[in-house]
Amino acid sequence: IYSKMPSLEELSEMNFRTAVIGFAFLTLTILFGVLWRKSVLPEVKHFDPQVIGAYLVWVIYGLMIYGKKIGRWTGKWLAYISISGFMVILLSILVIRIFTKSFHQFG
């Protein structure tokens, strides 16, 4: 089974490419969410726990992309950052589901 798996370098590149694609889509999602919220609920603040979690994930994956391209980070550090971003996603979903009444708590 190990002979059929890609090398660690290939896995690292696949992880980075998916992080870049996910970062681009998350950026668009945040942008469209801000624009939609301003048109539907102009008087309400944009910060609720779910949105703050999305911003935090955006920063983490942005740091990962920056580190790979500019900082020349490799392998293990990128994997740790990627895992931490995933953990923030899971924790934000779980914590928000447990402690809030609805998905978004605007206002």
N, CA, C and O atoms as CSV, one atom per row, in Angstrom:
chain,resi,resn,atom,element,x,y,z
A,1,ILE,N,N,0.825,-1.197,0.000
A,1,ILE,CA,C,0.000,0.000,0.000
A,1,ILE,C,C,0.873,1.267,0.000
A,1,ILE,O,O,0.483,2.281,-0.577
A,2,TYR,N,N,2.042,1.215,0.638
A,2,TYR,CA,C,2.916,2.384,0.702
A,2,TYR,C,C,3.530,2.713,-0.651
A,2,TYR,O,O,3.821,3.876,-0.929
A,3,SER,N,N,3.727,1.717,-1.487
A,3,SER,CA,C,4.331,1.984,-2.796
A,3,SER,C,C,3.387,2.757,-3.712
A,3,SER,O,O,3.841,3.413,-4.649
A,4,LYS,N,N,2.094,2.691,-3.458
A,4,LYS,CA,C,1.112,3.393,-4.286
A,4,LYS,C,C,0.870,4.824,-3.821
A,4,LYS,O,O,0.254,5.610,-4.542
A,5,MET,N,N,1.343,5.171,-2.632
A,5,MET,CA,C,1.129,6.512,-2.095
A,5,MET,C,C,2.145,7.484,-2.678
A,5,MET,O,O,3.270,7.101,-2.999
A,6,PRO,N,N,1.734,8.761,-2.815
A,6,PRO,CA,C,2.697,9.752,-3.304
A,6,PRO,C,C,3.754,10.070,-2.240
A,6,PRO,O,O,3.571,9.782,-1.057
A,7,SER,N,N,4.842,10.658,-2.680
A,7,SER,CA,C,5.919,11.004,-1.757
A,7,SER,C,C,5.478,12.150,-0.844
A,7,SER,O,O,4.469,12.809,-1.095
A,8,LEU,N,N,6.252,12.372,0.217
A,8,LEU,CA,C,5.923,13.452,1.147
A,8,LEU,C,C,6.004,14.818,0.468
A,8,LEU,O,O,5.230,15.714,0.806
A,9,GLU,N,N,6.904,14.993,-0.460
A,9,GLU,CA,C,7.005,16.255,-1.188
A,9,GLU,C,C,5.753,16.500,-2.021
A,9,GLU,O,O,5.237,17.617,-2.069
A,10,GLU,N,N,5.267,15.443,-2.677
A,10,GLU,CA,C,4.036,15.575,-3.468
A,10,GLU,C,C,2.840,15.882,-2.567
A,10,GLU,O,O,1.995,16.708,-2.912
A,11,LEU,N,N,2.769,15.222,-1.422
A,11,LEU,CA,C,1.687,15.489,-0.481
A,11,LEU,C,C,1.748,16.919,0.037
A,11,LEU,O,O,0.715,17.569,0.201
A,12,SER,N,N,2.953,17.407,0.295
A,12,SER,CA,C,3.111,18.779,0.747
A,12,SER,C,C,2.650,19.765,-0.329
A,12,SER,O,O,1.983,20.752,-0.020
A,13,GLU,N,N,2.998,19.506,-1.573
A,13,GLU,CA,C,2.552,20.376,-2.671
A,13,GLU,C,C,1.036,20.316,-2.847
A,13,GLU,O,O,0.401,21.340,-3.100
A,14,MET,N,N,0.455,19.125,-2.715
A,14,MET,CA,C,-1.000,18.987,-2.818
A,14,MET,C,C,-1.677,19.768,-1.689
A,14,MET,O,O,-2.684,20.437,-1.917
A,15,ASN,N,N,-1.133,19.685,-0.488
A,15,ASN,CA,C,-1.668,20.414,0.651
A,15,ASN,C,C,-1.603,21.918,0.395
A,15,ASN,O,O,-2.560,22.640,0.677
A,16,PHE,N,N,-0.483,22.385,-0.134
A,16,PHE,CA,C,-0.328,23.811,-0.395
A,16,PHE,C,C,-1.297,24.283,-1.481
A,16,PHE,O,O,-1.921,25.336,-1.346
A,17,ARG,N,N,-1.420,23.501,-2.556
A,17,ARG,CA,C,-2.340,23.894,-3.632
A,17,ARG,C,C,-3.783,23.952,-3.149
A,17,ARG,O,O,-4.517,24.872,-3.508
A,18,THR,N,N,-4.194,22.991,-2.349
A,18,THR,CA,C,-5.565,23.029,-1.836
A,18,THR,C,C,-5.750,24.184,-0.855
A,18,THR,O,O,-6.829,24.772,-0.790
A,19,ALA,N,N,-4.702,24.517,-0.087
A,19,ALA,CA,C,-4.787,25.668,0.813
A,19,ALA,C,C,-4.936,26.967,0.025
A,19,ALA,O,O,-5.689,27.851,0.434
A,20,VAL,N,N,-4.234,27.092,-1.091
A,20,VAL,CA,C,-4.346,28.297,-1.916
A,20,VAL,C,C,-5.745,28.409,-2.506
A,20,VAL,O,O,-6.337,29.488,-2.502
A,21,ILE,N,N,-6.270,27.310,-3.009
A,21,ILE,CA,C,-7.628,27.321,-3.575
A,21,ILE,C,C,-8.651,27.635,-2.497
A,21,ILE,O,O,-9.543,28.457,-2.709
A,22,GLY,N,N,-8.528,26.986,-1.338
A,22,GLY,CA,C,-9.444,27.256,-0.233
A,22,GLY,C,C,-9.340,28.685,0.266
A,22,GLY,O,O,-10.354,29.293,0.610
A,23,PHE,N,N,-8.127,29.235,0.311
A,23,PHE,CA,C,-7.923,30.613,0.739
A,23,PHE,C,C,-8.599,31.580,-0.220
A,23,PHE,O,O,-9.216,32.557,0.205
A,24,ALA,N,N,-8.484,31.305,-1.515
A,24,ALA,CA,C,-9.130,32.168,-2.509
A,24,ALA,C,C,-10.652,32.128,-2.357
A,24,ALA,O,O,-11.305,33.171,-2.377
A,25,PHE,N,N,-11.208,30.946,-2.208
A,25,PHE,CA,C,-12.658,30.841,-2.035
A,25,PHE,C,C,-13.126,31.437,-0.707
A,25,PHE,O,O,-14.193,32.049,-0.653
A,26,LEU,N,N,-12.350,31.271,0.360
A,26,LEU,CA,C,-12.709,31.870,1.636
A,26,LEU,C,C,-12.657,33.390,1.553
A,26,LEU,O,O,-13.499,34.072,2.138
A,27,THR,N,N,-11.678,33.924,0.833
A,27,THR,CA,C,-11.597,35.367,0.631
A,27,THR,C,C,-12.838,35.880,-0.089
A,27,THR,O,O,-13.427,36.883,0.317
A,28,LEU,N,N,-13.236,35.192,-1.160
A,28,LEU,CA,C,-14.451,35.590,-1.882
A,28,LEU,C,C,-15.690,35.469,-1.006
A,28,LEU,O,O,-16.568,36.331,-1.046
A,29,THR,N,N,-15.763,34.415,-0.224
A,29,THR,CA,C,-16.904,34.207,0.658
A,29,THR,C,C,-17.004,35.308,1.708
A,29,THR,O,O,-18.091,35.826,1.965
A,30,ILE,N,N,-15.889,35.662,2.305
A,30,ILE,CA,C,-15.894,36.741,3.293
A,30,ILE,C,C,-16.295,38.051,2.641
A,30,ILE,O,O,-17.101,38.799,3.194
A,31,LEU,N,N,-15.740,38.337,1.471
A,31,LEU,CA,C,-16.070,39.570,0.763
A,31,LEU,C,C,-17.560,39.629,0.419
A,31,LEU,O,O,-18.214,40.639,0.678
A,32,PHE,N,N,-18.096,38.564,-0.157
A,32,PHE,CA,C,-19.519,38.541,-0.500
A,32,PHE,C,C,-20.397,38.600,0.750
A,32,PHE,O,O,-21.460,39.221,0.730
A,33,GLY,N,N,-19.962,37.958,1.837
A,33,GLY,CA,C,-20.718,38.016,3.085
A,33,GLY,C,C,-20.785,39.420,3.650
A,33,GLY,O,O,-21.828,39.848,4.145
A,34,VAL,N,N,-19.668,40.140,3.578
A,34,VAL,CA,C,-19.655,41.523,4.060
A,34,VAL,C,C,-20.575,42.390,3.211
A,34,VAL,O,O,-21.354,43.183,3.738
A,35,LEU,N,N,-20.480,42.233,1.892
A,35,LEU,CA,C,-21.337,43.023,0.999
A,35,LEU,C,C,-22.818,42.686,1.182
A,35,LEU,O,O,-23.659,43.585,1.188
A,36,TRP,N,N,-23.141,41.408,1.329
A,36,TRP,CA,C,-24.535,40.998,1.505
A,36,TRP,C,C,-25.080,41.532,2.830
A,36,TRP,O,O,-26.196,42.048,2.887
A,37,ARG,N,N,-24.281,41.403,3.898
A,37,ARG,CA,C,-24.726,41.869,5.200
A,37,ARG,C,C,-24.977,43.372,5.200
A,37,ARG,O,O,-25.919,43.846,5.836
A,38,LYS,N,N,-24.142,44.121,4.490
A,38,LYS,CA,C,-24.335,45.566,4.427
A,38,LYS,C,C,-25.613,45.936,3.683
A,38,LYS,O,O,-26.242,46.946,3.999
A,39,SER,N,N,-26.000,45.130,2.700
A,39,SER,CA,C,-27.221,45.447,1.957
A,39,SER,C,C,-28.479,44.998,2.695
A,39,SER,O,O,-29.524,45.636,2.565
A,40,VAL,N,N,-28.400,43.927,3.457
A,40,VAL,CA,C,-29.574,43.397,4.143
A,40,VAL,C,C,-29.712,43.960,5.557
A,40,VAL,O,O,-30.813,44.328,5.966
A,41,LEU,N,N,-28.636,44.032,6.292
A,41,LEU,CA,C,-28.639,44.485,7.683
A,41,LEU,C,C,-27.617,45.611,7.867
A,41,LEU,O,O,-26.587,45.397,8.507
A,42,PRO,N,N,-27.878,46.802,7.324
A,42,PRO,CA,C,-26.845,47.852,7.373
A,42,PRO,C,C,-26.536,48.369,8.775
A,42,PRO,O,O,-25.442,48.883,9.006
A,43,GLU,N,N,-27.464,48.248,9.704
A,43,GLU,CA,C,-27.236,48.804,11.034
A,43,GLU,C,C,-26.573,47.826,11.998
A,43,GLU,O,O,-26.240,48.207,13.121
A,44,VAL,N,N,-26.378,46.599,11.595
A,44,VAL,CA,C,-25.852,45.560,12.483
A,44,VAL,C,C,-24.350,45.415,12.274
A,44,VAL,O,O,-23.862,45.461,11.144
A,45,LYS,N,N,-23.627,45.240,13.368
A,45,LYS,CA,C,-22.186,45.008,13.300
A,45,LYS,C,C,-21.904,43.647,12.666
A,45,LYS,O,O,-22.734,42.740,12.717
A,46,HIS,N,N,-20.737,43.525,12.079
A,46,HIS,CA,C,-20.406,42.305,11.342
A,46,HIS,C,C,-19.693,41.256,12.192
A,46,HIS,O,O,-19.382,40.177,11.687
A,47,PHE,N,N,-19.432,41.532,13.434
A,47,PHE,CA,C,-18.642,40.603,14.226
A,47,PHE,C,C,-19.525,39.734,15.103
A,47,PHE,O,O,-20.155,40.210,16.048
A,48,ASP,N,N,-19.558,38.467,14.775
A,48,ASP,CA,C,-20.153,37.457,15.631
A,48,ASP,C,C,-19.158,36.306,15.721
A,48,ASP,O,O,-18.172,36.317,14.985
A,49,PRO,N,N,-19.362,35.331,16.572
A,49,PRO,CA,C,-18.348,34.287,16.770
A,49,PRO,C,C,-17.992,33.524,15.491
A,49,PRO,O,O,-16.820,33.220,15.269
A,50,GLN,N,N,-18.964,33.215,14.662
A,50,GLN,CA,C,-18.683,32.459,13.456
A,50,GLN,C,C,-17.848,33.274,12.469
A,50,GLN,O,O,-16.947,32.738,11.825
A,51,VAL,N,N,-18.142,34.543,12.353
A,51,VAL,CA,C,-17.392,35.403,11.438
A,51,VAL,C,C,-15.967,35.605,11.952
A,51,VAL,O,O,-15.018,35.594,11.168
A,52,ILE,N,N,-15.813,35.786,13.248
A,52,ILE,CA,C,-14.476,35.931,13.819
A,52,ILE,C,C,-13.664,34.654,13.590
A,52,ILE,O,O,-12.469,34.724,13.304
A,53,GLY,N,N,-14.300,33.496,13.713
A,53,GLY,CA,C,-13.624,32.232,13.412
A,53,GLY,C,C,-13.192,32.153,11.960
A,53,GLY,O,O,-12.102,31.663,11.665
A,54,ALA,N,N,-14.030,32.627,11.049
A,54,ALA,CA,C,-13.667,32.634,9.628
A,54,ALA,C,C,-12.487,33.556,9.374
A,54,ALA,O,O,-11.595,33.229,8.592
A,55,TYR,N,N,-12.481,34.713,10.036
A,55,TYR,CA,C,-11.344,35.626,9.894
A,55,TYR,C,C,-10.059,34.986,10.422
A,55,TYR,O,O,-8.998,35.128,9.815
A,56,LEU,N,N,-10.156,34.291,11.539
A,56,LEU,CA,C,-8.988,33.638,12.120
A,56,LEU,C,C,-8.447,32.551,11.188
A,56,LEU,O,O,-7.236,32.439,11.003
A,57,VAL,N,N,-9.333,31.759,10.609
A,57,VAL,CA,C,-8.913,30.728,9.654
A,57,VAL,C,C,-8.275,31.378,8.431
A,57,VAL,O,O,-7.281,30.876,7.907
A,58,TRP,N,N,-8.839,32.483,7.980
A,58,TRP,CA,C,-8.297,33.203,6.830
A,58,TRP,C,C,-6.865,33.669,7.129
A,58,TRP,O,O,-5.980,33.557,6.281
A,59,VAL,N,N,-6.650,34.187,8.333
A,59,VAL,CA,C,-5.307,34.643,8.718
A,59,VAL,C,C,-4.333,33.469,8.798
A,59,VAL,O,O,-3.192,33.583,8.349
A,60,ILE,N,N,-4.766,32.356,9.358
A,60,ILE,CA,C,-3.884,31.192,9.504
A,60,ILE,C,C,-3.462,30.670,8.142
A,60,ILE,O,O,-2.276,30.429,7.914
A,61,TYR,N,N,-4.415,30.490,7.232
A,61,TYR,CA,C,-4.049,29.974,5.918
A,61,TYR,C,C,-3.300,31.021,5.092
A,61,TYR,O,O,-2.475,30.666,4.249
A,62,GLY,N,N,-3.574,32.297,5.321
A,62,GLY,CA,C,-2.779,33.344,4.681
A,62,GLY,C,C,-1.339,33.298,5.159
A,62,GLY,O,O,-0.413,33.473,4.367
A,63,LEU,N,N,-1.147,33.064,6.455
A,63,LEU,CA,C,0.192,32.913,7.010
A,63,LEU,C,C,0.899,31.710,6.402
A,63,LEU,O,O,2.099,31.762,6.133
A,64,MET,N,N,0.171,30.642,6.189
A,64,MET,CA,C,0.752,29.453,5.577
A,64,MET,C,C,1.225,29.757,4.161
A,64,MET,O,O,2.336,29.384,3.783
A,65,ILE,N,N,0.389,30.430,3.379
A,65,ILE,CA,C,0.760,30.762,2.001
A,65,ILE,C,C,1.947,31.725,1.986
A,65,ILE,O,O,2.877,31.568,1.195
A,66,TYR,N,N,1.902,32.709,2.858
A,66,TYR,CA,C,3.008,33.660,2.966
A,66,TYR,C,C,4.309,32.937,3.348
A,66,TYR,O,O,5.362,33.187,2.762
A,67,GLY,N,N,4.220,32.060,4.314
A,67,GLY,CA,C,5.403,31.331,4.764
A,67,GLY,C,C,6.001,30.454,3.684
A,67,GLY,O,O,7.222,30.323,3.596
A,68,LYS,N,N,5.176,29.866,2.880
A,68,LYS,CA,C,5.678,29.003,1.801
A,68,LYS,C,C,6.319,29.831,0.700
A,68,LYS,O,O,7.390,29.477,0.206
A,69,LYS,N,N,5.687,30.919,0.310
A,69,LYS,CA,C,6.179,31.705,-0.817
A,69,LYS,C,C,7.286,32.677,-0.431
A,69,LYS,O,O,8.290,32.766,-1.138
A,70,ILE,N,N,7.135,33.395,0.650
A,70,ILE,CA,C,8.090,34.435,1.026
A,70,ILE,C,C,9.088,33.933,2.072
A,70,ILE,O,O,10.293,34.149,1.951
A,71,GLY,N,N,8.572,33.269,3.086
A,71,GLY,CA,C,9.424,32.829,4.183
A,71,GLY,C,C,10.178,31.555,3.915
A,71,GLY,O,O,11.031,31.165,4.712
A,72,ARG,N,N,9.887,30.897,2.817
A,72,ARG,CA,C,10.547,29.644,2.447
A,72,ARG,C,C,10.391,28.549,3.496
A,72,ARG,O,O,11.310,27.764,3.731
A,73,TRP,N,N,9.201,28.503,4.130
A,73,TRP,CA,C,8.932,27.435,5.076
A,73,TRP,C,C,8.697,26.152,4.294
A,73,TRP,O,O,8.251,26.188,3.147
A,74,THR,N,N,8.992,25.049,4.902
A,74,THR,CA,C,8.817,23.764,4.222
A,74,THR,C,C,8.147,22.757,5.140
A,74,THR,O,O,7.974,22.979,6.339
A,75,GLY,N,N,7.787,21.669,4.541
A,75,GLY,CA,C,7.278,20.466,5.153
A,75,GLY,C,C,6.573,20.533,6.478
A,75,GLY,O,O,5.372,20.793,6.545
A,76,LYS,N,N,7.322,20.298,7.537
A,76,LYS,CA,C,6.735,20.113,8.855
A,76,LYS,C,C,6.005,21.361,9.350
A,76,LYS,O,O,4.904,21.251,9.891
A,77,TRP,N,N,6.597,22.550,9.175
A,77,TRP,CA,C,5.957,23.783,9.640
A,77,TRP,C,C,4.665,24.040,8.890
A,77,TRP,O,O,3.673,24.447,9.496
A,78,LEU,N,N,4.654,23.814,7.596
A,78,LEU,CA,C,3.437,24.014,6.819
A,78,LEU,C,C,2.355,23.023,7.233
A,78,LEU,O,O,1.173,23.365,7.271
A,79,ALA,N,N,2.755,21.816,7.538
A,79,ALA,CA,C,1.789,20.818,8.001
A,79,ALA,C,C,1.191,21.229,9.344
A,79,ALA,O,O,-0.013,21.087,9.558
A,80,TYR,N,N,2.029,21.737,10.249
A,80,TYR,CA,C,1.527,22.189,11.548
A,80,TYR,C,C,0.544,23.356,11.396
A,80,TYR,O,O,-0.491,23.393,12.061
A,81,ILE,N,N,0.873,24.290,10.530
A,81,ILE,CA,C,-0.021,25.432,10.320
A,81,ILE,C,C,-1.325,24.978,9.687
A,81,ILE,O,O,-2.398,25.444,10.071
A,82,SER,N,N,-1.241,24.077,8.726
A,82,SER,CA,C,-2.439,23.557,8.084
A,82,SER,C,C,-3.337,22.823,9.080
A,82,SER,O,O,-4.556,22.992,9.066
A,83,ILE,N,N,-2.742,22.026,9.926
A,83,ILE,CA,C,-3.505,21.303,10.947
A,83,ILE,C,C,-4.117,22.272,11.945
A,83,ILE,O,O,-5.256,22.085,12.372
A,84,SER,N,N,-3.371,23.309,12.323
A,84,SER,CA,C,-3.929,24.285,13.265
A,84,SER,C,C,-5.116,25.032,12.646
A,84,SER,O,O,-6.092,25.316,13.340
A,85,GLY,N,N,-5.044,25.350,11.358
A,85,GLY,CA,C,-6.193,25.967,10.686
A,85,GLY,C,C,-7.405,25.056,10.698
A,85,GLY,O,O,-8.526,25.500,10.944
A,86,PHE,N,N,-7.175,23.792,10.433
A,86,PHE,CA,C,-8.275,22.826,10.455
A,86,PHE,C,C,-8.867,22.689,11.856
A,86,PHE,O,O,-10.083,22.578,12.015
A,87,MET,N,N,-8.000,22.698,12.872
A,87,MET,CA,C,-8.485,22.600,14.249
A,87,MET,C,C,-9.297,23.833,14.634
A,87,MET,O,O,-10.288,23.711,15.354
A,88,VAL,N,N,-8.902,25.010,14.171
A,88,VAL,CA,C,-9.676,26.222,14.450
A,88,VAL,C,C,-11.048,26.117,13.804
A,88,VAL,O,O,-12.044,26.530,14.399
A,89,ILE,N,N,-11.115,25.572,12.598
A,89,ILE,CA,C,-12.404,25.379,11.937
A,89,ILE,C,C,-13.290,24.459,12.781
A,89,ILE,O,O,-14.440,24.788,13.071
A,90,LEU,N,N,-12.746,23.314,13.169
A,90,LEU,CA,C,-13.536,22.362,13.959
A,90,LEU,C,C,-13.959,22.947,15.303
A,90,LEU,O,O,-15.120,22.834,15.695
A,91,LEU,N,N,-13.026,23.566,16.002
A,91,LEU,CA,C,-13.343,24.129,17.313
A,91,LEU,C,C,-14.354,25.262,17.222
A,91,LEU,O,O,-15.238,25.379,18.070
A,92,SER,N,N,-14.225,26.097,16.195
A,92,SER,CA,C,-15.188,27.197,16.084
A,92,SER,C,C,-16.587,26.661,15.811
A,92,SER,O,O,-17.563,27.177,16.356
A,93,ILE,N,N,-16.693,25.649,14.990
A,93,ILE,CA,C,-18.010,25.063,14.722
A,93,ILE,C,C,-18.578,24.430,15.993
A,93,ILE,O,O,-19.736,24.657,16.341
A,94,LEU,N,N,-17.756,23.633,16.684
A,94,LEU,CA,C,-18.244,22.955,17.884
A,94,LEU,C,C,-18.587,23.929,19.002
A,94,LEU,O,O,-19.652,23.825,19.612
A,95,VAL,N,N,-17.693,24.875,19.275
A,95,VAL,CA,C,-17.924,25.821,20.371
A,95,VAL,C,C,-19.138,26.691,20.077
A,95,VAL,O,O,-19.953,26.939,20.966
A,96,ILE,N,N,-19.262,27.145,18.865
A,96,ILE,CA,C,-20.390,28.008,18.521
A,96,ILE,C,C,-21.697,27.233,18.572
A,96,ILE,O,O,-22.715,27.775,19.002
A,97,ARG,N,N,-21.690,25.994,18.147
A,97,ARG,CA,C,-22.907,25.180,18.226
A,97,ARG,C,C,-23.316,24.911,19.670
A,97,ARG,O,O,-24.506,24.826,19.974
A,98,ILE,N,N,-22.348,24.778,20.548
A,98,ILE,CA,C,-22.649,24.476,21.953
A,98,ILE,C,C,-23.119,25.719,22.703
A,98,ILE,O,O,-24.085,25.649,23.463
A,99,PHE,N,N,-22.448,26.860,22.501
A,99,PHE,CA,C,-22.681,28.031,23.337
A,99,PHE,C,C,-23.599,29.090,22.744
A,99,PHE,O,O,-23.933,30.046,23.443
A,100,THR,N,N,-24.016,28.970,21.516
A,100,THR,CA,C,-24.915,29.971,20.937
A,100,THR,C,C,-26.209,29.319,20.493
A,100,THR,O,O,-26.277,28.113,20.257
A,101,LYS,N,N,-27.236,30.153,20.387
A,101,LYS,CA,C,-28.568,29.645,20.040
A,101,LYS,C,C,-28.730,29.412,18.539
A,101,LYS,O,O,-29.464,28.516,18.121
A,102,SER,N,N,-28.047,30.217,17.736
A,102,SER,CA,C,-28.164,30.058,16.293
A,102,SER,C,C,-26.787,30.114,15.654
A,102,SER,O,O,-25.793,30.387,16.327
A,103,PHE,N,N,-26.730,29.857,14.363
A,103,PHE,CA,C,-25.457,29.809,13.639
A,103,PHE,C,C,-24.758,31.159,13.690
A,103,PHE,O,O,-23.563,31.214,13.980
A,104,HIS,N,N,-25.463,32.240,13.420
A,104,HIS,CA,C,-24.903,33.588,13.488
A,104,HIS,C,C,-25.618,34.385,14.571
A,104,HIS,O,O,-26.831,34.264,14.744
A,105,GLN,N,N,-24.870,35.189,15.288
A,105,GLN,CA,C,-25.407,36.016,16.352
A,105,GLN,C,C,-25.079,37.475,16.058
A,105,GLN,O,O,-24.251,38.070,16.748
A,106,PHE,N,N,-25.711,38.056,15.051
A,106,PHE,CA,C,-25.425,39.433,14.717
A,106,PHE,C,C,-26.043,40.367,15.750
A,106,PHE,O,O,-27.162,40.159,16.218
A,107,GLY,N,N,-25.274,41.409,16.091
A,107,GLY,CA,C,-25.807,42.431,16.972
A,107,GLY,C,C,-25.434,42.333,18.403
A,107,GLY,O,O,-25.851,43.165,19.208
